[in-house]
Amino acid sequence: MKSFGFKWVAIFVVLLLVMGVSISFAVAEPVKDAVNRYFSNMPADTYKIGEKEFVAKVEANEPMFILDIRQADVYAKGHIKGAVNLAWGTDISDNLSKLPKNKTIMVYCYTGQTAGQTVALLNMAGFNAKSVNLGWDLGISKVDGVADVTETKANPLPKAISLKIQPQVKKAIVQYYQGLDRVKGSTYANYKISEADAKALLDKKDPGVIFLSVRKAEDFAKGHIEGAINIPFGKGMEQKFHSLPQDKKIIVYCYTGQTAGQTVAGLRMLGYDAVSMNGGTGMPTNAPQGWVNKGYPLVK
């Protein structure tokens, strides 16, 4: 009898899929609300700060909290004065209670992509966070005078602060970082994919994969990855997320990978299987990273 009942449930689910009825992800309402607020309230600076402006603020001793999410051994070789290190991963989610809500948190990584994911999650938790353009390797380290605001001394985290993060949002963020262990060493490590691996999936015409460009509509029209769909990054983009397939891997790309990182964080919090493509479309500022910088074609 149980087998008979299960069989009818299975048939019903198949019929729903055939009829095109979507089955919603089991995402808590507070998490949906946090994601929607993040994109609907997006500021003009898109939660980013230019590398030159950032260094100038450090030189001027402007009040802020600087979070370096590179690996500890890399941080030890040199970082921005005053920066605290929480390596990308569960170090961040384990220490949310020690991050300040009364200061802007400036986050940087290597090239800006994992900082983009982190900044999105921190803002969803209620912090005021911005990512530094192009990270340390491609941005900060190339700014004139940065050596004067670089140090090797480790800076301690503040003591735990009495901080209220909506419990279901916090749980989702913890699970987000814990999930990195499941993709470690895989094609999708760090919720990213290399340009070469993305190209291989495109060439295979893998039906389980779609490409999502979050570049401006006019730039998408000038050239995009074959078959890609376009949801321009910016305020209100969350209103179009419902059009994305829930049963496919979504490879997100922008210009250099940074706003794609923010988008991936939002989509994954909503239950989508999204990853960002390393280097994005590619620009002169992040060469040799990026699709076109690798010599891969775009179509109109």
SULTA-V746980 format. One record per pair of residues at least 24 apart in sequence whose C-alpha atoms are under 10 Angstrom apart, sorted by the first residue. I is the first residue (numbers start at 1). J is the second residue. If there is no record, write none. Layout:
BEGIN
{{I & J} {I & J}}
END
This chain:
BEGIN
{{22 & 242} {22 & 245} {22 & 246} {22 & 247} {23 & 246} {23 & 247} {24 & 242} {24 & 246} {24 & 270} {24 & 271} {25 & 246} {25 & 270} {25 & 271} {25 & 272} {26 & 270} {26 & 271} {27 & 168} {27 & 172} {27 & 269} {27 & 270} {27 & 271} {28 & 168} {28 & 169} {28 & 172} {28 & 269} {28 & 270} {29 & 168} {29 & 169} {29 & 270} {30 & 166} {30 & 167} {30 & 168} {30 & 169} {31 & 124} {31 & 125} {31 & 166} {31 & 167} {31 & 168} {31 & 169} {31 & 170} {31 & 171} {31 & 172} {31 & 173} {31 & 266} {31 & 269} {31 & 270} {32 & 124} {32 & 169} {32 & 266} {32 & 269} {32 & 270} {32 & 271} {33 & 124} {33 & 169} {34 & 121} {34 & 123} {34 & 124} {34 & 125} {34 & 126} {34 & 166} {34 & 169} {34 & 266} {34 & 269} {35 & 120} {35 & 121} {35 & 123} {35 & 124} {35 & 125} {35 & 169} {35 & 238} {35 & 263} {35 & 265} {35 & 266} {35 & 267} {35 & 268} {35 & 269} {35 & 270} {36 & 124} {36 & 235} {36 & 236} {36 & 237} {36 & 238} {36 & 239} {36 & 266} {36 & 270} {37 & 123} {37 & 124} {37 & 235} {37 & 236} {37 & 238} {38 & 120} {38 & 121} {38 & 123} {38 & 124} {38 & 125} {38 & 126} {38 & 235} {38 & 236} {38 & 238} {38 & 262} {38 & 266} {39 & 120} {39 & 124} {39 & 233} {39 & 234} {39 & 235} {39 & 236} {39 & 237} {39 & 238} {39 & 239} {39 & 262} {39 & 263} {39 & 266} {40 & 234} {40 & 235} {40 & 236} {40 & 237} {40 & 238} {40 & 239} {41 & 234} {41 & 235} {41 & 236} {42 & 233} {42 & 234} {42 & 235} {42 & 236} {42 & 237} {43 & 234} {43 & 235} {44 & 234} {44 & 235} {45 & 130} {45 & 234} {46 & 130} {46 & 131} {46 & 233} {46 & 234} {46 & 235} {46 & 259} {46 & 262} {47 & 106} {47 & 116} {47 & 119} {47 & 120} {47 & 123} {47 & 128} {47 & 129} {47 & 130} {47 & 131} {47 & 132} {47 & 259} {47 & 262} {48 & 106} {48 & 107} {48 & 112} {48 & 115} {48 & 116} {48 & 119} {48 & 129} {48 & 130} {48 & 131} {48 & 132} {48 & 133} {48 & 134} {48 & 258} {48 & 259} {49 & 106} {49 & 107} {49 & 130} {49 & 131} {49 & 132} {49 & 133} {49 & 134} {50 & 130} {50 & 131} {50 & 132} {50 & 133} {50 & 134} {50 & 135} {50 & 139} {50 & 140} {51 & 108} {51 & 131} {51 & 132} {51 & 133} {51 & 134} {51 & 135} {51 & 136} {51 & 138} {51 & 139} {51 & 140} {51 & 141} {51 & 142} {51 & 143} {52 & 132} {52 & 133} {52 & 139} {52 & 140} {52 & 142} {52 & 143} {52 & 144} {52 & 145} {52 & 146} {53 & 132} {53 & 133} {53 & 140} {53 & 143} {54 & 106} {54 & 131} {54 & 132} {54 & 133} {54 & 140} {54 & 143} {55 & 80} {55 & 132} {55 & 140} {55 & 141} {55 & 143} {55 & 144} {55 & 145} {55 & 146} {55 & 148} {55 & 149} {56 & 143} {56 & 145} {56 & 146} {56 & 149} {58 & 82} {58 & 146} {58 & 149} {58 & 150} {59 & 145} {59 & 146} {59 & 148} {59 & 149} {63 & 103} {63 & 104} {63 & 105} {64 & 100} {64 & 102} {64 & 103} {64 & 104} {64 & 105} {64 & 106} {64 & 129} {65 & 99} {65 & 100} {65 & 101} {65 & 102} {65 & 103} {65 & 104} {65 & 105} {65 & 106} {65 & 107} {65 & 129} {66 & 103} {66 & 104} {66 & 105} {66 & 106} {66 & 107} {66 & 108} {66 & 129} {66 & 130} {66 & 131} {67 & 92} {67 & 99} {67 & 105} {67 & 106} {67 & 107} {67 & 108} {67 & 109} {67 & 115} {67 & 129} {67 & 131} {67 & 157} {68 & 106} {68 & 107} {68 & 108} {68 & 109} {68 & 110} {68 & 115} {68 & 135} {68 & 136} {69 & 107} {69 & 108} {69 & 109} {69 & 110} {69 & 114} {69 & 115} {69 & 118} {69 & 135} {70 & 108} {70 & 109} {70 & 110} {70 & 114} {70 & 115} {70 & 135} {70 & 136} {71 & 109} {71 & 110} {72 & 154} {74 & 110} {74 & 152} {75 & 109} {75 & 151} {75 & 152} {75 & 153} {75 & 154} {76 & 151} {76 & 152} {76 & 153} {76 & 154} {77 & 150} {77 & 151} {77 & 152} {77 & 153} {77 & 154} {78 & 147} {78 & 149} {78 & 150} {78 & 151} {78 & 152} {78 & 153} {78 & 154} {79 & 136} {79 & 140} {79 & 141} {79 & 146} {79 & 147} {79 & 149} {79 & 150} {79 & 151} {79 & 152} {79 & 153} {79 & 154} {80 & 108} {80 & 136} {80 & 140} {80 & 141} {80 & 146} {80 & 147} {80 & 148} {80 & 149} {80 & 150} {80 & 151} {80 & 152} {80 & 153} {81 & 146} {81 & 147} {81 & 148} {81 & 149} {81 & 150} {81 & 151} {81 & 152} {81 & 153} {81 & 154} {81 & 155} {82 & 149} {82 & 150} {82 & 151} {82 & 152} {82 & 153} {82 & 154} {82 & 155} {82 & 156} {83 & 107} {83 & 108} {83 & 150} {83 & 151} {83 & 152} {83 & 153} {83 & 154} {83 & 155} {83 & 156} {83 & 157} {84 & 154} {84 & 155} {84 & 156} {84 & 157} {84 & 158} {85 & 154} {85 & 155} {85 & 156} {85 & 157} {86 & 157} {88 & 114} {88 & 115} {88 & 117} {88 & 118} {88 & 177} {88 & 180} {88 & 190} {89 & 114} {89 & 118} {89 & 174} {89 & 176} {89 & 177} {89 & 178} {89 & 179} {89 & 180} {89 & 181} {89 & 190} {90 & 173} {90 & 174} {90 & 175} {90 & 176} {90 & 177} {90 & 178} {90 & 179} {90 & 180} {90 & 181} {91 & 177} {91 & 178} {92 & 118} {92 & 122} {92 & 173} {92 & 174} {92 & 177} {93 & 118} {93 & 121} {93 & 122} {93 & 170} {93 & 171} {93 & 172} {93 & 173} {93 & 174} {93 & 175} {93 & 176} {93 & 177} {93 & 178} {94 & 173} {94 & 174} {94 & 177} {95 & 157} {95 & 158} {95 & 159} {95 & 160} {96 & 122} {96 & 125} {96 & 127} {96 & 160} {96 & 161} {96 & 163} {96 & 165} {96 & 170} {96 & 173} {96 & 174} {97 & 158} {97 & 159} {97 & 160} {97 & 161} {97 & 162} {97 & 163} {97 & 164} {97 & 165} {98 & 157} {98 & 158} {98 & 159} {98 & 160} {98 & 161} {98 & 162} {98 & 163} {99 & 127} {99 & 157} {99 & 158} {99 & 159} {99 & 160} {99 & 161} {99 & 163} {100 & 127} {100 & 128} {100 & 158} {100 & 160} {100 & 161} {100 & 162} {100 & 163} {101 & 125} {101 & 126} {101 & 127} {101 & 128} {101 & 129} {101 & 161} {101 & 163} {101 & 164} {102 & 127} {102 & 128} {103 & 127} {103 & 128} {103 & 129} {104 & 128} {104 & 129} {104 & 130} {105 & 129} {105 & 130} {105 & 131} {106 & 130} {106 & 131} {106 & 132} {107 & 131} {107 & 132} {107 & 133} {107 & 135} {108 & 132} {108 & 133} {108 & 134} {108 & 135} {108 & 136} {108 & 137} {108 & 139} {108 & 140} {109 & 133} {109 & 134} {109 & 135} {109 & 136} {109 & 137} {109 & 140} {110 & 134} {110 & 135} {110 & 136} {110 & 137} {110 & 138} {110 & 139} {110 & 140} {110 & 141} {111 & 135} {111 & 136} {111 & 137} {111 & 138} {111 & 139} {111 & 140} {111 & 256} {111 & 257} {111 & 258} {111 & 278} {111 & 279} {111 & 286} {111 & 289} {112 & 136} {112 & 137} {112 & 138} {112 & 139} {112 & 256} {112 & 257} {112 & 258} {112 & 259} {112 & 261} {112 & 279} {113 & 190} {113 & 191} {113 & 192} {113 & 256} {113 & 257} {113 & 258} {113 & 259} {113 & 260} {113 & 261} {113 & 262} {113 & 264} {113 & 276} {113 & 277} {113 & 278} {113 & 279} {113 & 280} {114 & 190} {114 & 191} {114 & 192} {114 & 257} {114 & 258} {114 & 260} {114 & 261} {114 & 262} {114 & 265} {114 & 276} {115 & 258} {115 & 259} {115 & 261} {115 & 262} {116 & 257} {116 & 258} {116 & 259} {116 & 260} {116 & 261} {116 & 262} {116 & 263} {116 & 264} {116 & 265} {117 & 190} {117 & 191} {117 & 258} {117 & 259} {117 & 260} {117 & 261} {117 & 262} {117 & 263} {117 & 264} {117 & 265} {117 & 266} {117 & 276} {118 & 173} {118 & 177} {118 & 261} {118 & 262} {118 & 265} {119 & 261} {119 & 262} {119 & 265} {120 & 259} {120 & 261} {120 & 262} {120 & 263} {120 & 264} {120 & 265} {120 & 266} {121 & 169} {121 & 170} {121 & 172} {121 & 173} {121 & 174} {121 & 176} {121 & 262} {121 & 265} {121 & 266} {121 & 269} {122 & 170} {122 & 173} {124 & 165} {124 & 166} {124 & 169} {124 & 170} {124 & 173} {124 & 265} {124 & 266} {124 & 269} {125 & 164} {125 & 165} {125 & 166} {125 & 167} {125 & 169} {125 & 170} {125 & 172} {125 & 173} {126 & 163} {126 & 164} {126 & 165} {126 & 166} {126 & 169} {127 & 165} {131 & 258} {131 & 259} {131 & 262} {132 & 258} {133 & 256} {133 & 258} {134 & 256} {134 & 257} {134 & 258} {134 & 279} {134 & 285} {134 & 286} {135 & 258} {137 & 286} {138 & 285} {138 & 286} {138 & 287} {139 & 285} {139 & 286} {169 & 269} {172 & 268} {172 & 269} {172 & 270} {173 & 265} {173 & 269} {175 & 269} {176 & 265} {176 & 268} {176 & 269} {188 & 274} {188 & 275} {188 & 276} {188 & 277} {189 & 275} {190 & 275} {190 & 276} {191 & 251} {191 & 261} {191 & 264} {191 & 265} {191 & 268} {191 & 273} {191 & 274} {191 & 275} {191 & 276} {191 & 277} {192 & 251} {192 & 252} {192 & 257} {192 & 260} {192 & 261} {192 & 264} {192 & 274} {192 & 275} {192 & 276} {192 & 277} {192 & 278} {192 & 279} {193 & 251} {193 & 252} {193 & 275} {193 & 276} {193 & 277} {193 & 278} {193 & 279} {194 & 276} {194 & 277} {194 & 278} {194 & 279} {194 & 280} {194 & 289} {194 & 290} {194 & 291} {195 & 276} {195 & 277} {195 & 278} {195 & 279} {195 & 280} {195 & 281} {195 & 289} {195 & 290} {195 & 291} {195 & 292} {195 & 293} {195 & 294} {195 & 296} {196 & 277} {196 & 278} {196 & 290} {196 & 291} {196 & 294} {196 & 296} {197 & 277} {197 & 278} {198 & 251} {198 & 276} {198 & 277} {198 & 278} {198 & 291} {199 & 225} {199 & 291} {199 & 296} {199 & 297} {202 & 226} {202 & 227} {206 & 248} {206 & 249} {207 & 248} {207 & 249} {208 & 245} {208 & 247} {208 & 248} {208 & 249} {208 & 250} {209 & 245} {209 & 247} {209 & 248} {209 & 249} {209 & 250} {209 & 251} {209 & 273} {209 & 274} {210 & 244} {210 & 245} {210 & 248} {210 & 249} {210 & 250} {210 & 251} {210 & 252} {210 & 274} {211 & 249} {211 & 250} {211 & 251} {211 & 252} {211 & 253} {211 & 274} {211 & 275} {211 & 276} {211 & 277} {212 & 244} {212 & 250} {212 & 251} {212 & 252} {212 & 253} {212 & 254} {212 & 260} {212 & 274} {212 & 275} {212 & 276} {212 & 277} {213 & 251} {213 & 252} {213 & 253} {213 & 254} {213 & 255} {213 & 260} {213 & 280} {213 & 281} {214 & 252} {214 & 253} {214 & 254} {214 & 255} {214 & 257} {214 & 259} {214 & 260} {214 & 263} {214 & 280} {215 & 252} {215 & 253} {215 & 254} {215 & 255} {215 & 259} {215 & 260} {215 & 280} {215 & 281} {216 & 254} {216 & 255} {219 & 255} {219 & 300} {220 & 254} {220 & 298} {220 & 299} {220 & 300} {221 & 299} {221 & 300} {222 & 298} {222 & 299} {222 & 300} {223 & 281} {223 & 297} {223 & 298} {223 & 299} {223 & 300} {224 & 253} {224 & 281} {224 & 291} {224 & 292} {224 & 297} {224 & 298} {224 & 299} {224 & 300} {225 & 253} {225 & 281} {225 & 291} {225 & 292} {225 & 296} {225 & 297} {225 & 298} {225 & 299} {225 & 300} {226 & 297} {226 & 298} {226 & 299} {226 & 300} {227 & 299} {228 & 252} {228 & 253} {228 & 299} {233 & 259} {233 & 260} {233 & 262} {233 & 263} {234 & 259} {234 & 263} {237 & 263} {238 & 263} {238 & 266} {238 & 267} {241 & 266} {241 & 267} {241 & 270} {241 & 272} {244 & 272} {245 & 272} {245 & 273} {246 & 270} {246 & 271} {246 & 272} {246 & 273} {246 & 274} {247 & 272} {247 & 273} {248 & 272} {248 & 273} {248 & 274} {249 & 273} {249 & 274} {249 & 275} {250 & 274} {250 & 275} {250 & 276} {250 & 277} {251 & 275} {251 & 276} {251 & 277} {252 & 276} {252 & 277} {252 & 278} {252 & 280} {253 & 277} {253 & 278} {253 & 279} {253 & 280} {253 & 281} {253 & 282} {253 & 290} {253 & 291} {254 & 278} {254 & 279} {254 & 280} {254 & 281} {254 & 282} {254 & 290} {255 & 279} {255 & 280} {255 & 281} {255 & 282} {255 & 283} {255 & 286} {255 & 290} {255 & 291} {256 & 280} {256 & 281} {256 & 282} {256 & 283} {256 & 284} {256 & 285} {256 & 286} {256 & 287} {256 & 289} {256 & 290} {256 & 291} {257 & 281} {257 & 282} {257 & 286} {257 & 289} {257 & 290}}
END
